[in-house]
């Protein structure tokens, strides 16, 4: 299981708890940095990011068609 799937699990299963603990901003920041690093160095394929696609686009963390993500 890759890091993207771990983030998907955190968001899907534990996001409400993170919000109650007022830690959601930290999770979002860590994920955004992870995402941008992976895109910059072409470390991830689109399929790996599929579980997080809706959240990524909703938050505007990447352009609609990022050039750094491998096909």
Residue pairs with C-beta under 8 A, 6 or more apart in sequence:
2 44
2 48
3 34
4 38
4 44
4 48
4 49
4 51
4 52
5 48
5 51
7 31
7 34
7 52
8 51
8 52
10 18
10 27
11 27
11 31
11 52
11 55
12 51
15 24
15 27
18 24
18 27
28 59
31 52
32 59
32 61
35 49
35 56
35 61
35 62
36 61
37 43
38 44
38 68
38 69
39 62
39 66
39 68
39 69
40 68
41 68
42 68
42 69
42 70
44 69
44 70
45 69
45 70
45 71
46 69
46 70
46 71
49 56
49 69
56 62
57 64
62 69
